[in-house]
Amino acid sequence: MAESQPGYVIKMVAKPGRGDTLFELATKYIKESGASDPWVMCAVPGEPDTMWSLELFKDEGAKSRYEGSEDADKWRDEILDLLAEPPLRVEVRPRTASWLK
C-alpha cells in the first residue's frame, strides 16, 4: 500500500428497508469483479440503510479497468436502483495508515 494509490470513499443510502440488499449486492459485485485491491464496507450504527465504502486500487490502470468494465456499469445501475439519494463519492489517496511506513 502506498500514498500514490487511488481510491474512493463512498456513502450510499438505500431506500428504507433495503440496506441489507445494498450490502449484499455491493459485496457480491466487488468479489465477482476479481478485485484484489483493498476494500471495506462499513455499517453505521442505528442507520441500517447507510453504507460507507473505502475502495483502494493498485494504481490508476487498475482503477480505470474497474471503472470501464461492462460489469461495473451493470452493477452500478442495479445498485443505483436501490438508493434513496445519489451516492456521495470522494476520490482519495492514502496519507497515513498503520501499514504505511
Backbone as JSON Lines, residues from 0, in Angstrom:
{"i":0,"aa":"M","n":[0.85,-1.16,0.0],"ca":[0.0,0.0,0.0],"c":[0.9,1.23,0.0]}
{"i":1,"aa":"A","n":[0.52,2.21,-0.8],"ca":[1.35,3.4,-0.91],"c":[0.49,4.65,-1.03]}
{"i":2,"aa":"E","n":[1.08,5.78,-0.74],"ca":[0.37,7.05,-0.82],"c":[-0.12,7.36,-2.22]}
{"i":3,"aa":"S","n":[0.48,6.76,-3.23],"ca":[0.1,7.06,-4.61],"c":[-1.13,6.29,-5.08]}
{"i":4,"aa":"Q","n":[-1.63,5.37,-4.28],"ca":[-2.76,4.56,-4.71],"c":[-4.05,5.38,-4.77]}
{"i":5,"aa":"P","n":[-4.77,5.3,-5.91],"ca":[-6.05,6.0,-6.0],"c":[-7.14,5.21,-5.28]}
{"i":6,"aa":"G","n":[-8.15,5.92,-4.85],"ca":[-9.26,5.24,-4.2],"c":[-10.46,6.16,-4.05]}
{"i":7,"aa":"Y","n":[-11.51,5.6,-3.45],"ca":[-12.74,6.34,-3.19],"c":[-13.25,6.05,-1.79]}
{"i":8,"aa":"V","n":[-13.86,7.05,-1.19],"ca":[-14.73,6.87,-0.04],"c":[-16.12,7.16,-0.58]}
{"i":9,"aa":"I","n":[-17.05,6.23,-0.36],"ca":[-18.39,6.34,-0.93],"c":[-19.43,6.16,0.17]}
{"i":10,"aa":"K","n":[-20.41,7.04,0.17],"ca":[-21.55,6.9,1.08],"c":[-22.78,6.6,0.22]}
{"i":11,"aa":"M","n":[-23.48,5.53,0.59],"ca":[-24.71,5.18,-0.11],"c":[-25.81,4.97,0.91]}
{"i":12,"aa":"V","n":[-26.97,5.54,0.63],"ca":[-28.14,5.38,1.5],"c":[-29.21,4.67,0.68]}
{"i":13,"aa":"A","n":[-29.56,3.47,1.12],"ca":[-30.58,2.68,0.43],"c":[-31.97,3.18,0.77]}
{"i":14,"aa":"K","n":[-32.91,2.83,-0.09],"ca":[-34.32,3.09,0.22],"c":[-34.65,2.36,1.52]}
{"i":15,"aa":"P","n":[-35.62,2.88,2.28],"ca":[-35.94,2.27,3.57],"c":[-36.13,0.75,3.49]}
{"i":16,"aa":"G","n":[-35.43,0.06,4.37],"ca":[-35.52,-1.4,4.44],"c":[-34.7,-2.15,3.41]}
{"i":17,"aa":"R","n":[-33.93,-1.43,2.58],"ca":[-33.15,-2.08,1.52],"c":[-31.66,-2.11,1.81]}
{"i":18,"aa":"G","n":[-31.26,-1.74,3.02],"ca":[-29.84,-1.7,3.37],"c":[-29.14,-3.04,3.26]}
{"i":19,"aa":"D","n":[-29.78,-4.1,3.75],"ca":[-29.16,-5.43,3.66],"c":[-28.93,-5.82,2.2]}
{"i":20,"aa":"T","n":[-29.89,-5.52,1.34],"ca":[-29.74,-5.83,-0.08],"c":[-28.59,-5.04,-0.69]}
{"i":21,"aa":"L","n":[-28.45,-3.78,-0.3],"ca":[-27.35,-2.95,-0.78],"c":[-26.01,-3.56,-0.4]}
{"i":22,"aa":"F","n":[-25.86,-3.94,0.87],"ca":[-24.6,-4.57,1.32],"c":[-24.34,-5.87,0.58]}
{"i":23,"aa":"E","n":[-25.37,-6.69,0.41],"ca":[-25.21,-7.97,-0.28],"c":[-24.77,-7.77,-1.73]}
{"i":24,"aa":"L","n":[-25.44,-6.88,-2.46],"ca":[-25.09,-6.65,-3.86],"c":[-23.7,-6.05,-4.0]}
{"i":25,"aa":"A","n":[-23.4,-5.04,-3.19],"ca":[-22.09,-4.4,-3.28],"c":[-20.97,-5.4,-2.99]}
{"i":26,"aa":"T","n":[-21.17,-6.24,-1.99],"ca":[-20.15,-7.25,-1.65],"c":[-20.04,-8.29,-2.75]}
{"i":27,"aa":"K","n":[-21.17,-8.76,-3.25],"ca":[-21.17,-9.75,-4.33],"c":[-20.44,-9.22,-5.56]}
{"i":28,"aa":"Y","n":[-20.76,-8.0,-5.94],"ca":[-20.19,-7.46,-7.17],"c":[-18.7,-7.21,-7.06]}
{"i":29,"aa":"I","n":[-18.26,-6.72,-5.93],"ca":[-16.83,-6.47,-5.81],"c":[-16.05,-7.79,-5.78]}
{"i":30,"aa":"K","n":[-16.63,-8.82,-5.17],"ca":[-15.98,-10.14,-5.18],"c":[-15.98,-10.73,-6.59]}
{"i":31,"aa":"E","n":[-17.1,-10.61,-7.31],"ca":[-17.19,-11.15,-8.66],"c":[-16.25,-10.43,-9.63]}
{"i":32,"aa":"S","n":[-15.92,-9.19,-9.32],"ca":[-15.03,-8.44,-10.21],"c":[-13.62,-8.99,-10.19]}
{"i":33,"aa":"G","n":[-13.33,-9.83,-9.18],"ca":[-11.99,-10.37,-9.05],"c":[-11.01,-9.35,-8.48]}
{"i":34,"aa":"A","n":[-11.53,-8.28,-7.92],"ca":[-10.69,-7.22,-7.38],"c":[-9.77,-7.78,-6.31]}
{"i":35,"aa":"S","n":[-8.49,-7.5,-6.46],"ca":[-7.52,-7.9,-5.44],"c":[-7.1,-6.69,-4.61]}
{"i":36,"aa":"D","n":[-7.61,-5.53,-4.99],"ca":[-7.28,-4.3,-4.28],"c":[-8.1,-4.23,-2.99]}
{"i":37,"aa":"P","n":[-7.59,-3.54,-1.96],"ca":[-8.29,-3.47,-0.68],"c":[-9.63,-2.73,-0.77]}
{"i":38,"aa":"W","n":[-10.59,-3.22,-0.04],"ca":[-11.88,-2.56,0.09],"c":[-12.49,-2.95,1.42]}
{"i":39,"aa":"V","n":[-13.34,-2.07,1.93],"ca":[-14.07,-2.34,3.16],"c":[-15.41,-1.62,3.07]}
{"i":40,"aa":"M","n":[-16.46,-2.29,3.5],"ca":[-17.79,-1.69,3.54],"c":[-18.23,-1.64,4.99]}
{"i":41,"aa":"C","n":[-18.66,-0.46,5.42],"ca":[-18.97,-0.24,6.83],"c":[-20.43,0.12,7.02]}
{"i":42,"aa":"A","n":[-21.01,-0.42,8.1],"ca":[-22.36,-0.07,8.5],"c":[-22.3,1.07,9.51]}
{"i":43,"aa":"V","n":[-23.36,1.84,9.56],"ca":[-23.47,2.94,10.51],"c":[-24.44,2.5,11.61]}
{"i":44,"aa":"P","n":[-23.99,2.45,12.86],"ca":[-24.89,2.05,13.94],"c":[-26.16,2.92,13.95]}
{"i":45,"aa":"G","n":[-27.29,2.27,14.03],"ca":[-28.56,2.99,14.07],"c":[-29.07,3.47,12.72]}
{"i":46,"aa":"E","n":[-28.29,3.23,11.66],"ca":[-28.7,3.62,10.3],"c":[-28.54,2.4,9.39]}
{"i":47,"aa":"P","n":[-29.46,1.43,9.47],"ca":[-29.29,0.17,8.75],"c":[-29.29,0.29,7.23]}
{"i":48,"aa":"D","n":[-29.73,1.42,6.71],"ca":[-29.77,1.58,5.26],"c":[-28.61,2.41,4.73]}
{"i":49,"aa":"T","n":[-27.64,2.77,5.6],"ca":[-26.49,3.57,5.18],"c":[-25.23,2.72,5.14]}
{"i":50,"aa":"M","n":[-24.49,2.85,4.04],"ca":[-23.24,2.12,3.87],"c":[-22.14,3.12,3.5]}
{"i":51,"aa":"W","n":[-21.0,2.98,4.14],"ca":[-19.79,3.71,3.77],"c":[-18.81,2.69,3.22]}
{"i":52,"aa":"S","n":[-18.18,3.02,2.12],"ca":[-17.25,2.1,1.47],"c":[-15.92,2.8,1.22]}
{"i":53,"aa":"L","n":[-14.83,2.08,1.45],"ca":[-13.5,2.54,1.1],"c":[-12.94,1.56,0.09]}
{"i":54,"aa":"E","n":[-12.59,2.06,-1.08],"ca":[-12.03,1.23,-2.14],"c":[-10.68,1.83,-2.55]}
{"i":55,"aa":"L","n":[-9.64,1.02,-2.53],"ca":[-8.32,1.45,-2.97],"c":[-7.91,0.58,-4.16]}
{"i":56,"aa":"F","n":[-7.18,1.16,-5.09],"ca":[-6.72,0.45,-6.27],"c":[-5.2,0.42,-6.3]}
{"i":57,"aa":"K","n":[-4.65,-0.6,-6.92],"ca":[-3.19,-0.76,-7.0],"c":[-2.55,0.45,-7.67]}
{"i":58,"aa":"D","n":[-3.2,0.93,-8.74],"ca":[-2.68,2.07,-9.49],"c":[-3.8,2.63,-10.37]}
{"i":59,"aa":"E","n":[-3.51,3.69,-11.11],"ca":[-4.52,4.32,-11.97],"c":[-5.04,3.34,-13.02]}
{"i":60,"aa":"G","n":[-4.18,2.46,-13.53],"ca":[-4.6,1.47,-14.53],"c":[-5.65,0.53,-13.98]}
{"i":61,"aa":"A","n":[-5.45,0.04,-12.75],"ca":[-6.42,-0.86,-12.12],"c":[-7.74,-0.13,-11.89]}
{"i":62,"aa":"K","n":[-7.66,1.11,-11.48],"ca":[-8.87,1.91,-11.27],"c":[-9.63,2.1,-12.59]}
{"i":63,"aa":"S","n":[-8.91,2.43,-13.64],"ca":[-9.53,2.64,-14.95],"c":[-10.16,1.36,-15.49]}
{"i":64,"aa":"R","n":[-9.47,0.24,-15.33],"ca":[-10.02,-1.04,-15.8],"c":[-11.31,-1.38,-15.07]}
{"i":65,"aa":"Y","n":[-11.33,-1.19,-13.76],"ca":[-12.53,-1.46,-12.98],"c":[-13.67,-0.55,-13.41]}
{"i":66,"aa":"E","n":[-13.39,0.74,-13.49],"ca":[-14.44,1.7,-13.82],"c":[-14.95,1.53,-15.24]}
{"i":67,"aa":"G","n":[-14.12,1.05,-16.15],"ca":[-14.51,0.93,-17.55],"c":[-15.09,-0.42,-17.93]}
{"i":68,"aa":"S","n":[-15.19,-1.33,-16.99],"ca":[-15.68,-2.66,-17.33],"c":[-17.19,-2.66,-17.53]}
{"i":69,"aa":"E","n":[-17.65,-3.53,-18.42],"ca":[-19.09,-3.66,-18.67],"c":[-19.81,-4.1,-17.39]}
{"i":70,"aa":"D","n":[-19.18,-4.98,-16.63],"ca":[-19.8,-5.45,-15.39],"c":[-20.01,-4.3,-14.42]}
{"i":71,"aa":"A","n":[-19.05,-3.4,-14.32],"ca":[-19.18,-2.27,-13.39],"c":[-20.39,-1.41,-13.75]}
{"i":72,"aa":"D","n":[-20.64,-1.21,-15.04],"ca":[-21.81,-0.45,-15.45],"c":[-23.09,-1.14,-15.03]}
{"i":73,"aa":"K","n":[-23.15,-2.45,-15.24],"ca":[-24.34,-3.23,-14.87],"c":[-24.57,-3.14,-13.36]}
{"i":74,"aa":"W","n":[-23.48,-3.34,-12.61],"ca":[-23.58,-3.33,-11.15],"c":[-24.0,-1.96,-10.64]}
{"i":75,"aa":"R","n":[-23.43,-0.92,-11.22],"ca":[-23.78,0.44,-10.79],"c":[-25.27,0.69,-10.96]}
{"i":76,"aa":"D","n":[-25.8,0.31,-12.12],"ca":[-27.23,0.54,-12.37],"c":[-28.09,-0.21,-11.38]}
{"i":77,"aa":"E","n":[-27.73,-1.45,-11.09],"ca":[-28.52,-2.25,-10.15],"c":[-28.46,-1.65,-8.74]}
{"i":78,"aa":"I","n":[-27.29,-1.21,-8.34],"ca":[-27.15,-0.6,-7.01],"c":[-27.85,0.76,-6.96]}
{"i":79,"aa":"L","n":[-27.72,1.57,-8.01],"ca":[-28.36,2.88,-8.02],"c":[-29.88,2.76,-7.87]}
{"i":80,"aa":"D","n":[-30.46,1.7,-8.4],"ca":[-31.9,1.48,-8.27],"c":[-32.33,1.28,-6.82]}
{"i":81,"aa":"L","n":[-31.4,0.85,-5.96],"ca":[-31.71,0.62,-4.55],"c":[-31.62,1.89,-3.69]}
{"i":82,"aa":"L","n":[-31.01,2.93,-4.24],"ca":[-30.67,4.1,-3.41],"c":[-31.8,5.09,-3.26]}
{"i":83,"aa":"A","n":[-31.87,5.69,-2.07],"ca":[-32.86,6.72,-1.76],"c":[-32.37,8.1,-2.18]}
{"i":84,"aa":"E","n":[-31.06,8.23,-2.4],"ca":[-30.46,9.51,-2.79],"c":[-29.2,9.21,-3.58]}
{"i":85,"aa":"P","n":[-28.7,10.19,-4.33],"ca":[-27.47,9.95,-5.09],"c":[-26.31,9.62,-4.14]}
{"i":86,"aa":"P","n":[-25.42,8.72,-4.56],"ca":[-24.28,8.4,-3.71],"c":[-23.32,9.59,-3.62]}
{"i":87,"aa":"L","n":[-22.62,9.64,-2.51],"ca":[-21.55,10.62,-2.32],"c":[-20.25,9.87,-2.56]}
{"i":88,"aa":"R","n":[-19.46,10.31,-3.53],"ca":[-18.21,9.62,-3.84],"c":[-17.09,10.65,-3.89]}
{"i":89,"aa":"V","n":[-16.09,10.43,-3.04],"ca":[-14.95,11.34,-2.94],"c":[-13.69,10.58,-3.31]}
{"i":90,"aa":"E","n":[-12.93,11.11,-4.25],"ca":[-11.66,10.49,-4.62],"c":[-10.64,10.77,-3.53]}
{"i":91,"aa":"V","n":[-9.9,9.72,-3.13],"ca":[-8.93,9.84,-2.04],"c":[-7.62,9.15,-2.4]}
{"i":92,"aa":"R","n":[-6.61,9.44,-1.63],"ca":[-5.31,8.76,-1.67],"c":[-4.91,8.49,-0.23]}
{"i":93,"aa":"P","n":[-4.34,7.33,0.07],"ca":[-3.87,7.09,1.44],"c":[-2.84,8.15,1.83]}
{"i":94,"aa":"R","n":[-2.95,8.67,3.0],"ca":[-1.99,9.66,3.5],"c":[-1.18,9.08,4.66]}
{"i":95,"aa":"T","n":[-1.91,8.44,5.56],"ca":[-1.26,7.75,6.67],"c":[-2.14,6.59,7.09]}
{"i":96,"aa":"A","n":[-1.5,5.5,7.44],"ca":[-2.23,4.3,7.86],"c":[-1.26,3.41,8.62]}
{"i":97,"aa":"S","n":[-1.8,2.47,9.35],"ca":[-0.95,1.59,10.16],"c":[0.03,0.81,9.29]}
{"i":98,"aa":"W","n":[-0.33,0.55,8.04],"ca":[0.54,-0.26,7.18],"c":[1.48,0.56,6.32]}
{"i":99,"aa":"L","n":[1.35,1.92,6.33],"ca":[2.27,2.77,5.58],"c":[3.5,3.09,6.43]}
{"i":100,"aa":"K","n":[4.63,3.06,5.83],"ca":[5.87,3.35,6.54],"c":[6.21,4.81,6.43]}
